[in-house]
Amino acid sequence: MDNQRNLILAIVLSALVLFGWQAMSDRFFPVAKPPVTKIEGGQEKVVPQPGADPAADGPRAVRARATVLAETPRIVIDTPKLAGTINLKGARIDDLVFKAYGETVAKDSPPIRLLSPAGSPAAYYAGFGWTGDGVDAPGPNTVWTANGTRLTPQTPVTLSWANTRGQRFETVIAVDSDYMFTITQKLANTGAGAVAARPYGLISKDGVSKDPSSWTLHTGPIGVFNDKANYDLSFEKLDEAGRAGIRFASTGGWIGFGDKYWLTALIPDPKAPVDAGFLSTAPKVYQAVDSGRPLIIAPGKAGSVTQRFFAGAKEVNLLDRYEADLKVAQFGRAIDWGWFEVIEKPIFWVLDQVFKLVGNFGVAIIILTFIVRGLMFPIAQKQFRSMAGMRRVQPKMKELQERHKDDKPRLQQELLKLYQEEKVNPLAGCLPILVQIPVFYALYKVLMVTIEMRHQPFVLWIRDLSAPDPLHILNLFGLLDFTPPSFLGIGVLAILLGISMWLQFKLNPQPMDDAQKQIFALMPWIMMFIMAPFAAGLLIYWITSNFLTIAQQAWLYRQYPIPETPASAAVVEAKAAKKK
């Protein structure tokens, strides 16, 4: 009867863990993005990624993007990493794709598009101009004149326009070989009186981010104001604020919109005071705006202001370099590292350095596992010695359990006395696990937030370490023509994880309580279900760590063999009583 009760309790607790995890994981620990490939009929096929394009087609589409692009005069943007055009109508950077990043892992995949012009699907663009009283400033319909036809890192372009009152406006646009534009706005006054004008920059985004914001990953409006990153902003808060907006007064900093991998940001002079904020100009249309102090331009004089505009991928080393070289405050915080940044960035650094040596991030993760296990070797040795001691005293523990099975308080006293006499600690095995939790979570975040891990292959069918294993057992590894739902998508890596955990538990000292034994027996297979939707790279780390642990345990147990102990009279009597 007790065994049946314990079994039922173990099953209930296991079900609570399994389904409770499914309920909370999307909010607190979102799993990896959908697999980039699937196996059907024994063949690997690339899966379309509708969320890969930040400016993908949406319900606010007016005209096809190609039609809109052909309606206005444009200047070509051509850099090692970017391609697109500048719209001379409104002086907008509104057409931009990445040369190095594709929507899928297919060789002929179209590139990721970041920016799209107004009037096209999911418009997303940056514009720069002037506002002021008593001055005819250029507007969104102003057509500027350019001094060239091509913007490259070697050839900046100058856009110019003059009103009928003696003011001439110029916008000089330069770009580096990565993703940073430098915008210098100039105003020359040849009129009869002084003018006051305030320069501004804006980013307009039609629609929310395709990457959902969660407890562990912020997407959407983001900025750094007075040297502090603000992750509290959201599209929902902008909807509530409407045109009144949310304003910030800051010295330097930056403001913009971030997806998981992509970022647009206005970056004013780091030493200048700036008024910045977000607003919603229409349902699901959002703007980030910054403006500097008004310039008072006397007749015959000119003034200028310079700011930068970032439109690119959130590459870790690049953001850190811009933060250091260009004094962009907290620019590395465009990546939501979270609380464990102090561990996550070193882990990323190790992975990146090893990747540069071996050329495969999967191999780099395995080497990282060896490094972590090596650093933890002294702690693990203490753990395994204690576990070997626990295995050695298990016959005595069983004897005490049989002798005092009806007196639980006395059993606990005798067990504590036994631990002291034998100098073993049943809790010693917890320390290495506790130490590894931050490392494991840090790797989870690295796989989730760093674009360097996106679409990185390992071997065979694993084409993206930041996505789940696409080879599922429930469709017979792709021989059956259906794709299991994510919570049932048990892949080869998840099975290996379950097997490695089962082997590891078999080597551990067995719990005294029957219910605990049954829970531990089920736990490897519960974890197999829980971890199946997570990134393949995370499972590779855990599997490698488990097998290293098994090898270390097996070696240590040979060093500390369990002595042969004859069964005590109490145990013999108990077994005889059960047979009767």
For each residue, the residues with C-beta under 8 A, 3 or more apart:
1: 4 5
2: 5 6 514
3: 6 7 514
4: 1 7 8
5: 1 2 8 9
6: 2 3 9 10 514 515 518
7: 3 4 10 11 518
8: 4 5 11 12
9: 5 6 12 13 515 518
10: 6 7 13 14 515 518 519 521 522
11: 7 8 14 15 522
12: 8 9 15 16
13: 9 10 16 17 519
14: 10 11 17 18 519 522 523 526
15: 11 12 18 19
16: 12 13 19 20
17: 13 14 20 21 526 530
18: 14 15 21 22 526 529 530
19: 15 16 22 23
20: 16 17 23 24
21: 17 18 24 25 530
22: 18 19 25 487
23: 19 20
24: 20 21 27 28 29
25: 21 22 28 29 30 31 530
26: 30 31 214
27: 24 30 214 215
28: 24 25 214 215 216
29: 24 25 215 216 444
30: 25 26 27 212 214 216 217 448
31: 25 26 468 486 533 534 535
32: 447 448 466 467 468 533 534 535 536 538
33: 49 51 466 467
34: 47 49 467 468 486
35: 38 47 464 467 468 469 470
36: 46 47 49 104 105 455 463 464 467 470
37: 44 45 46 47 105 461 463 464 470
38: 35 44 45 47 470 478 483
39: 42 43 44 45 461 470 471 472 475 477 478
40: 43 45 478 481
41: 478 479 481
42: 39 477 478 479
43: 39 40 478
44: 37 38 39 461 463 470 478
45: 37 38 39 40
46: 36 37 104 105 106 109
47: 34 35 36 37 38 104 470
48: 103 104
49: 33 34 36 52 53 103 104
50: 53 56 210
51: 33 56 210 211
52: 49 56 103 104 112 210
53: 49 50 56 103 112 113 210
54: 112 113 114 122 124 209 210 259 262
55: 113 114 115 116 121 122 123 124
56: 50 51 52 53 113 121 122 210
57: 61 121 122
58: 61 121 122 206 207
59:
60: 121 122 123 206 207 284 285
61: 57 58 120 121 122
62: 68 119 120
63: 67 68 119 120
64: 67 68 120
65: 68 69 116 117 120 121
66: 69 70
67: 63 64 70 71 120
68: 62 63 64 65 71 117 118 119 120
69: 65 66 72 74 85 95 117 120
70: 66 67
71: 67 68
72: 69 87 88 89 117 143
73: 87 88 89 143
74: 69 85 86 87 88 95
75: 85 86 88 146 148 149 150 151 157
76: 84 85 149 150 151
77: 82 83 84 85 86 93 95 96 151 175
78: 82 83 150 151 152
79: 82 83 152 153 175 176 177 178
80: 99 153 177 178
81: 98 99 100 177 178 179 312 313
82: 77 78 79 96 97 98 99 175 179 311 312
83: 77 78 79 96 97 99 111
84: 76 77 93 95 96 97 115
85: 69 74 75 76 77 94 95
86: 74 75 77 91 92 93 94 95 151 157 159 173
87: 72 73 74 90 91 92 93 94 95 117 125
88: 72 73 74 75 91 143 144 145 146 159
89: 72 73 92 140 141 142 143 144
90: 87 127 129 139 140 141 142
91: 86 87 88 127 128 129 138 142 144 159 171
92: 86 87 89 117 118 125 126 127
93: 77 84 86 87 96 115 125 126 127 173 181 309 311
94: 85 86 87 115 116 117 118 123 124 125 126 127
95: 69 74 77 84 85 86 87 115 116 117
96: 77 82 83 84 93 113 114 115 311
97: 82 83 84 111 112 113 114
98: 81 82 101 111 112 114 312 313
99: 80 81 82 83 111
100: 81 313
101: 98 111 112 261 313 451 454
102: 105 106 109 110 111 112 455
103: 48 49 52 53 109 110 111 112
104: 36 46 47 48 49 52 109
105: 36 37 46 102 109 455 457 463 464
106: 46 102 109
107:
108:
109: 46 102 103 104 105 106
110: 102 103 113
111: 83 97 98 99 101 102 103
112: 52 53 54 97 98 101 102 103 262
113: 53 54 55 56 96 97 110 116
114: 54 55 96 97 98 124 262 264 311 312
115: 55 84 93 94 95 96 124 125 126 264 311
116: 55 65 94 95 113 120 121 122 123 124 125
117: 65 68 69 72 87 92 94 95 120 123 125
118: 68 92 94 123 125 204
119: 62 63 68 123
120: 61 62 63 64 65 67 68 69 116 117 123
121: 55 56 57 58 60 61 65 116
122: 54 55 56 57 58 60 61 116 206 207
123: 55 60 94 116 117 118 119 120 204 205 206
124: 54 55 94 114 115 116 203 204 205 206 264
125: 87 92 93 94 115 116 117 118 203 204
126: 92 93 94 115 201 202 203 204 264 266 309 311
127: 90 91 92 93 94 140 201 202 204
128: 91 171 183 185 199 200 201 202 309
129: 90 91 137 138 139 185 199 200
130: 135 137 138 169 185 187 197 198 199 200
131: 137 197 198 200 291
132: 135 137 195 196 197 198 294
133: 196
134: 193 195 196
135: 130 132 163 165 167 195 196 197
136: 163 164 165 167
137: 129 130 131 132 163 169 197
138: 91 129 130 142 144 161 163 169
139: 90 129 142
140: 89 90 127
141: 89 90
142: 89 90 91 138 139 161
143: 72 73 88 89 161
144: 88 89 91 138 159 160 161 171
145: 88 159 160 161
146: 75 88 149 157 158 159 160
147: 157 158 160
148: 75 151 155 157 158
149: 75 76 146
150: 75 76 78 155 157
151: 75 76 77 78 86 148 155 156 157 173 174 175
152: 78 79 155 175
153: 79 80 175 176 177
154:
155: 148 150 151 152
156: 151 172 173 174 175
157: 75 86 146 147 148 150 151 172 173
158: 146 147 148 170 171 172 173
159: 86 88 91 144 145 146 170 171 172 173
160: 144 145 146 147 168 169 170 171
161: 138 142 143 144 145 168 169
162: 167 168 169
163: 135 136 137 138 166 167 169
164: 136
165: 135 136 191
166: 163 189 190 191 192
167: 135 136 162 163 187 188 189 190 191 195 297
168: 160 161 162 187 188 190
169: 130 137 138 160 161 162 163 185 186 187
170: 158 159 160 185 186 187 188
171: 91 128 144 158 159 160 183 184 185 186
172: 156 157 158 159 182 183 184 185 186
173: 86 93 151 156 157 158 159 181 182 183
174: 151 156 181 182 184
175: 77 79 82 151 152 153 156 180 181 182
176: 79 153 179 180 182
177: 79 80 81 153
178: 79 80 81 312 318
179: 81 82 176 310 311 312 313 318
180: 175 176 308 309 310 312 322 326
181: 93 173 174 175 308 309 310 311
182: 172 173 174 175 176 306 308
183: 128 171 172 173 201 306 307 308 309
184: 171 172 174 304 305 306
185: 128 129 130 169 170 171 172 199 304 305 306
186: 169 170 171 172 302 303 304
187: 130 167 168 169 170 195 197 295 297 302 303 304
188: 167 168 170 297 301 302
189: 166 167 194 195 297 298 299 300 301 302
190: 166 167 168 299 300
191: 165 166 167 195 299
192: 166 299
193: 134 299
194: 189 296 297 298 299
195: 132 134 135 167 187 189 191 296 297
196: 132 133 134 135 294 295 296 297
197: 130 131 132 135 137 187 294 295 297
198: 130 131 132 291 292 293 294 295
199: 128 129 130 185 291 292 295 305 307
200: 128 129 130 131 289 290 291 292
201: 126 127 128 183 266 268 289 290 291 307 309
202: 126 127 128 266 287 288 289 290
203: 124 125 126 256 257 264 265 266 287 288 289
204: 118 123 124 125 126 127 281 285 286 287
205: 123 124 257 264 285 286 287 288
206: 58 60 122 123 124 284 285 286
207: 58 60 122 284 285
208: 220 235 284
209: 54 212 213 219 220 235 257 258 259
210: 50 51 52 53 54 56 259
211: 51 217 219 259 260 261
212: 30 209 219
213: 209 217 218 219 220 234
214: 26 27 28 30 217
215: 27 28 29
216: 28 29 30 336 338 445 448
217: 30 211 213 214 260 336 448 449
218: 213 222 231 258 336
219: 209 211 212 213 258 259 260
220: 208 209 213 233 234 235 257 258
221: 233 234 235 237 238 256 257 278 286 288
222: 218 229 230 231 233 255 256 257 258 334
223: 229 230 233 248 253 254 255 256 265 276 288
224: 227 228 229 230 250 253 254 255 329 330 331 333
225: 228 230 248 249 250 253 255 276
226: 250 251 253
227: 224 252 253 329 330
228: 224 225 330
229: 222 223 224 330 333
230: 222 223 224 225 233 248
231: 218 222 336
232: 237
233: 220 221 222 223 230 237 238 246 278
234: 213 220 221 237 238
235: 208 209 220 221 238 239 286
236: 239 240
237: 221 232 233 234 240 241 246
238: 221 233 234 235 241 245 246 278 279 280 286
239: 235 236 242 280 283 284
240: 236 237
241: 237 238 244 245 246 278 279 280
242: 239 245 279 280
243: 279 280 281
244: 241 279
245: 238 241 242 277 278 279 280
246: 233 237 238 241 277 278 279
247: 275 276 277
248: 223 225 230 253 255 275 276 277
249: 225 273 274 275 276
250: 224 225 226 253 273 274 276
251: 226 270 271 272 273 274
252: 227 268 269 270 271 272 274 327 329
253: 223 224 225 226 227 248 250 268 270 274 276 329 330
254: 223 224 265 266 267 268 310 328 329 331
255: 222 223 224 225 248 265 266 276 277 278 288 289 290
256: 203 221 222 223 263 264 265 266 288 310
257: 203 205 209 220 221 222 263 264 286 288
258: 209 218 219 220 222 262 263 264 314 334
259: 54 209 210 211 219 262 263
260: 211 217 219 448 449
261: 101 211 313 314 451 454
262: 54 112 114 258 259 312 313 314
263: 256 257 258 259 310 311 312 313 314 334
264: 114 115 124 126 203 205 256 257 258 288 309 310 311
265: 203 223 254 255 256 309 310 331 334
266: 126 201 202 203 254 255 256 276 288 289 290 307 308 309
267: 254 270 307 308 309 310 326 328 331
268: 201 252 253 254 272 274 276 290 292 307
269: 252 272 274 292 305 306 307
270: 251 252 253 267 326 327 328 329
271: 251 252
272: 251 252 268 269 292 293 305
273: 249 250 251 292 293
274: 249 250 251 252 253 268 269 290 291 292
275: 247 248 249 290 291 292
276: 223 225 247 248 249 250 253 255 266 268 288 289 290 291
277: 245 246 247 248 255 288 289
278: 221 233 238 241 245 246 255 286 287 288 289
279: 238 241 242 243 244 245 246 286 287 289
280: 238 239 241 242 243 245 283 284 285 286 287
281: 204 243 285 286 287
282: 285
283: 239 280
284: 60 206 207 208 239 280
285: 60 204 205 206 207 280 281 282
286: 204 205 206 221 235 238 257 278 279 280 281
287: 202 203 204 205 278 279 280 281
288: 202 203 205 221 223 255 256 257 264 266 276 277 278
289: 200 201 202 203 255 266 276 277 278 279
290: 200 201 202 255 266 268 274 275 276 307
291: 131 198 199 200 201 274 275 276
292: 198 199 200 268 269 272 273 274 275 305 307
293: 198 272 273
294: 132 196 197 198
295: 187 196 197 198 199 303 305
296: 194 195 196
297: 167 187 188 189 194 195 196 197 301 302 303
298: 189 194 301
299: 189 190 191 192 193 194
300: 189 190
301: 188 189 297 298
302: 186 187 188 189 297
303: 186 187 295 297
304: 184 185 186 187
305: 184 185 199 269 272 292 295
306: 182 183 184 185 269
307: 183 199 201 266 267 268 269 290 292
308: 180 181 182 183 266 267 326 328
309: 93 126 128 180 181 183 201 264 265 266 267
310: 179 180 181 254 256 263 264 265 267 322
311: 82 93 96 114 115 126 179 181 263 264
312: 81 82 98 114 178 179 180 262 263 315 318
313: 81 98 100 101 179 261 262 263 318 451
314: 258 261 262 263 319 334 335 449 450 451
315: 312 318 319 451 452
316: 319 320 332 335 345 348 352 450 452
317: 320 321 352
318: 178 179 312 313 315 321 322
319: 314 315 316 322 323 331 332 334 335
320: 316 317 323 324 331 332
321: 317 318 324 325
322: 180 310 318 319 325 326 328 331
323: 319 320 326 327 328 329 330 331 332
324: 320 321 327
325: 321 322
326: 180 267 270 308 322 323
327: 252 270 323 324
328: 254 267 270 308 322 323 331
329: 224 227 252 253 254 270 323
330: 224 227 228 229 253 323 333
331: 224 254 265 267 319 320 322 323 328 334
332: 316 319 320 323 335
333: 224 229 330 336 337
334: 222 258 263 265 314 319 331
335: 314 316 319 332 449 450
336: 216 217 218 231 333 449
337: 333 340 341 344 345 445 449
338: 216 341 344 445
339:
340: 337 343 344 438 441 442 445
341: 337 338 344 345
342: 345 346
343: 340 346 347 438 439 442
344: 337 338 340 341 347 348 442 445 446
345: 316 337 341 342 348 349
346: 342 343 349 350
347: 343 344 350 351 368 439 442 443 446
348: 316 344 345 351 352 446 450 452
349: 345 346 352 353
350: 346 347 353 354 368 371
351: 347 348 354 355 361 364 365 368 446
352: 316 317 348 349 355 356 452
353: 349 350 356 357
354: 350 351 357 358 363 364 367 368
355: 351 352 358 359 360 361 364 452
356: 352 353 359
357: 353 354
358: 354 355 363 364 367
359: 355 356 363
360: 355 363 364 457 458 459
361: 351 355 364 365 452 453 456 458 465 537
362: 365 366 456 457 458 459 462 465 537 540
363: 354 358 359 360 366 367 458
364: 351 354 355 358 360 361 367 368
365: 351 361 362 368 369 443 465 537 540 541 544
366: 362 363 369 370 540 541 544
367: 354 358 363 364 370 371
368: 347 350 351 354 364 365 371 372 443 541
369: 365 366 372 373 541 544 545 548
370: 366 367 373 374 544 548
371: 350 367 368 374 375
372: 368 369 375 376 436 439 545
373: 369 370 376 377 380 545 548 549 552
374: 370 371 377
375: 371 372
376: 372 373 379 380 432 435 436
377: 373 374 380 381
378: 381 382
379: 376 382 383 431 432 435
380: 373 376 377 383 384 432 549 552
381: 377 378 384 385 556
382: 378 379 385 386 428 431
383: 379 380 386 387 428 429 431 432
384: 380 381 387 388 552 553 556 557
385: 381 382 388 389 556 560
386: 382 383 389 390 424 425 426 428 429
387: 383 384 390 391 428 429 508 509 553
388: 384 385 391 392 556 557 559 560
389: 385 386 392 393 422 423 424 560
390: 386 387 393 394 424 426 509
391: 387 388 394 509 557 560 562
392: 388 389 422 424 560 562 563
393: 389 390 396 397 418 419 422 424
394: 390 391 397 398 509 510 562
395: 398 399 565 567
396: 393 399 400 418 422 565
397: 393 394 400 401 415 418 512
398: 394 395 401 402 512 571
399: 395 396 402 403 568 570 571
400: 396 397 403 404 411 414 415 418
401: 397 398 404 405 411 512
402: 398 399 405 570 571 574
403: 399 400 414 570
404: 400 401 407 408 410 411 414
405: 401 402 411
406:
407: 404 410 411
408: 404 411 412
409: 412 413
410: 404 407 413 414
411: 400 401 404 405 407 408 414 415
412: 408 409 415 416
413: 409 410 416 417
414: 400 403 404 410 411 417 418
415: 397 400 411 412 418 419 512
416: 412 413 419 420
417: 413 414 420 421
418: 393 396 397 400 414 415 421 422
419: 393 415 416 422 423 424 425 426
420: 416 417 423
421: 417 418
422: 389 392 393 396 418 419
423: 389 419 420
424: 386 389 390 392 393 419 428
425: 386 419 428
426: 386 390 419 429
427: 430
428: 382 383 386 387 424 425 431
429: 383 386 387 426 432 433 508
430: 427 433 434
431: 379 382 383 428 434 435
432: 376 379 380 383 429 435 436
433: 429 430 436 437
434: 430 431 437
435: 376 379 431 432 438 439
436: 372 376 432 433 439 440 545
437: 433 434 440 441
438: 340 343 435 441 442
439: 343 347 372 435 436 442 443
440: 436 437 443 444 538 541 542
441: 340 437 438 444 445
442: 340 343 344 347 438 439 445 446
443: 347 365 368 439 440 446 447 537 538 541
444: 29 440 441 447 448 534 535 538
445: 216 337 338 340 344 441 442 448 449
446: 344 347 348 351 442 443 449 450 453
447: 32 443 444 450 453 465 466 535 537 538
448: 30 32 216 217 260 444 445 466 535
449: 217 260 314 335 336 337 445 446
450: 314 316 335 348 446 447 453 454
451: 101 261 313 314 315 454
452: 315 316 348 352 355 361 456
453: 361 446 447 450 456 465 466 535 537
454: 101 261 450 451 464 466
455: 36 102 105 463 464 466
456: 361 362 452 453 464 465 466 537
457: 105 360 362 462 463 464 465
458: 360 361 362 363 462 465 536 537 540
459: 360 362 462
460:
461: 37 39 44 470 471
462: 362 457 458 459 465 469 470 493 536
463: 36 37 44 105 455 457 467 470
464: 35 36 37 105 454 455 456 457 467 536
465: 361 362 365 447 453 456 457 458 462 535 536 537 540
466: 32 33 447 448 453 454 455 456 535 536 537
467: 32 33 34 35 36 463 464 470 535 536
468: 31 32 34 35 486 489 491 532 533 534 535 536
469: 35 462 472 489 491 492 493 494 532 536 539
470: 35 36 37 38 39 44 47 461 462 463 467 491
471: 39 461 477 478 491 492
472: 39 469 475 477 478 483 484 489 490 491
473: 476 477 490 491 492 495
474: 484 488 489 490
475: 39 472 478 479 480 481 482 483 484
476: 473 479 480
477: 39 42 471 472 473 492
478: 38 39 40 41 42 43 44 471 472 475
479: 41 42 475 476
480: 475 476
481: 40 41 475
482: 475
483: 38 472 475 489
484: 472 474 475 488 489 490
485: 488 489
486: 31 34 468 489 532 533
487: 22 529 532 533
488: 474 484 485 529
489: 468 469 472 474 483 484 485 486 532 533
490: 472 473 474 484 494 495 528 529 532
491: 468 469 470 471 472 473 494 495 532 536
492: 469 471 473 477 495 496
493: 462 469 496 497 536 539 540 543
494: 469 490 491 497 498 528 529 531 532 539
495: 473 490 491 492 498 499 528
496: 492 493 499 500 539 543
497: 493 494 500 501 524 527 528 531 539 542 543 546
498: 494 495 501 502 524 525 527 528
499: 495 496 502 503 524
500: 496 497 503 504 542 543 546 547 550
501: 497 498 504 505 523 524 527 528 546
502: 498 499 505 506 524 525
503: 499 500 506 507 546 550
504: 500 501 507 508 546 549 550 553
505: 501 502 508 520 521 523 524
506: 502 503
507: 503 504 550 553 554 557
508: 387 429 504 505 553
509: 387 390 391 394
510: 394 517 520
511: 516 517 520
512: 397 398 401 415 516
513: 516 517
514: 2 3 6 517 518
515: 6 9 10 518 519
516: 511 512 513 519 520
517: 510 511 513 514 520 521
518: 6 7 9 10 514 515 521 522
519: 10 13 14 515 516 522 523
520: 505 510 511 516 517 523
521: 10 505 517 518
522: 10 11 14 518 519 525 526
523: 14 501 505 519 520 526 527
524: 497 498 499 501 502 505 527 528
525: 498 502 522 528 529
526: 14 17 18 522 523 529 530
527: 497 498 501 523 524 530 531
528: 490 494 495 497 498 501 524 525 531 532
529: 18 487 488 490 494 525 526 532
530: 17 18 21 25 526 527
531: 494 497 527 528 534 538 539 542
532: 468 469 486 487 489 490 491 494 528 529
533: 31 32 468 486 487 489
534: 31 32 444 468 531 538 539
535: 31 32 444 447 448 453 465 466 467 468 538 539
536: 32 458 462 464 465 466 467 468 469 491 493 539 540
537: 361 362 365 443 447 453 456 458 465 466 540 541
538: 32 440 443 444 447 531 534 535 541 542
539: 469 493 494 496 497 531 534 535 536 542 543
540: 362 365 366 458 465 493 536 537 543 544
541: 365 366 368 369 440 443 537 538 544 545
542: 440 497 500 531 538 539 545 546
543: 493 496 497 500 539 540 546 547
544: 365 366 369 370 540 541 547 548
545: 369 372 373 436 541 542 548 549
546: 497 500 501 503 504 542 543 549 550
547: 500 543 544 550 551
548: 369 370 373 544 545 551 552
549: 373 380 504 545 546 552 553
550: 500 503 504 507 546 547 553 554
551: 547 548 554 555
552: 373 380 384 548 549 555 556
553: 384 387 504 507 508 549 550 556 557
554: 507 550 551 557 558
555: 551 552 558 559
556: 381 384 385 388 552 553 559 560
557: 384 388 391 507 553 554 560 561 562
558: 554 555 561
559: 388 555 556
560: 385 388 389 391 392 556 557
561: 557 558
562: 391 392 394 557
563: 392
564:
565: 395 396
566:
567: 395 571 572 575
568: 399 571 572
569: 572 573
570: 399 402 403 573 574
571: 398 399 402 567 568 574 575
572: 567 568 569 575 576
573: 569 570 576 577
574: 402 570 571 577 578
575: 567 571 572 578 579
576: 572 573 579 580
577: 573 574 580
578: 574 575
579: 575 576
580: 576 577
